[in-house]
């Protein structure tokens, strides 16, 4: 599986202790491992609300495009 520049950027930020949700831009819980794991990007944490949204979208087979993630919009 190819790791994108966006994915690598998010991984680096989370490894450095960033607790901002890459999907919506809101704060996550301080301990990253207590947040939701993204269903779209392996090993990436998102806030609980986004985790729930990803689960519902997965059920409907309609994932949020990565270009609409807050982290992707901030990279531009």
C-alpha positions as CSV (number, residue, x, y, z in Angstrom):
1,X,0.0,0.0,0.0
2,X,1.3,3.4,-1.0
3,X,1.7,5.9,1.9
4,X,0.8,9.4,0.7
5,X,2.5,12.6,1.7
6,X,-0.6,13.7,3.6
7,X,-0.6,10.4,5.6
8,X,3.1,10.7,6.4
9,X,2.6,14.3,7.5
10,X,-0.2,13.3,9.9
11,X,1.8,10.4,11.3
12,X,4.7,12.7,12.0
13,X,2.5,15.3,13.7
14,X,0.8,12.6,15.9
15,X,4.2,11.1,16.8
16,X,5.3,14.6,17.9
17,X,2.3,14.7,20.2
18,X,-0.2,16.7,18.1
19,X,-3.8,16.1,19.4
20,X,-5.7,17.9,16.7
21,X,-8.0,15.7,14.7
22,X,-6.7,15.5,11.1
23,X,-10.2,14.9,9.8
24,X,-12.1,17.8,11.4
25,X,-9.5,20.0,13.1
26,X,-11.0,19.8,16.6
27,X,-9.1,18.8,19.7
28,X,-8.8,15.1,20.5
29,X,-8.2,13.5,23.9
30,X,-4.6,14.1,25.2
31,X,-3.7,10.5,25.1
32,X,-3.8,9.6,21.4
33,X,-4.4,5.9,22.0
34,X,-7.7,6.7,23.7
35,X,-9.1,8.3,20.5
36,X,-10.6,6.5,17.5
37,X,-8.4,4.8,14.9
38,X,-9.2,5.9,11.4
39,X,-10.8,3.3,9.1
40,X,-9.4,5.1,6.1
41,X,-5.8,5.6,7.1
42,X,-4.2,2.8,9.0
43,X,-2.5,3.9,12.3
44,X,-3.9,7.4,12.2
45,X,-6.0,8.6,15.1
46,X,-9.1,10.8,14.7
47,X,-11.5,12.2,17.3
48,X,-14.4,10.1,18.5
49,X,-17.0,12.0,16.5
50,X,-15.0,11.5,13.3
51,X,-14.5,7.8,14.2
52,X,-18.2,7.4,14.5
53,X,-18.8,9.3,11.2
54,X,-16.2,7.0,9.5
55,X,-18.0,3.9,10.8
56,X,-21.4,5.1,9.5
57,X,-19.9,6.1,6.2
58,X,-18.1,2.8,5.9
59,X,-21.5,1.0,6.4
60,X,-23.0,3.2,3.7
61,X,-19.9,2.6,1.5
62,X,-19.5,6.4,1.2
63,X,-16.1,7.4,2.8
64,X,-15.2,11.1,3.1
65,X,-12.6,11.9,0.5
66,X,-9.2,12.6,1.9
67,X,-9.1,15.9,0.1
68,X,-11.9,17.0,2.3
69,X,-10.0,16.2,5.5
70,X,-9.0,19.4,7.5
71,X,-5.3,18.3,7.3
72,X,-5.5,18.1,3.5
73,X,-7.0,21.6,3.3
74,X,-4.4,22.9,5.7
75,X,-1.6,21.5,3.5
76,X,-2.5,23.7,0.5
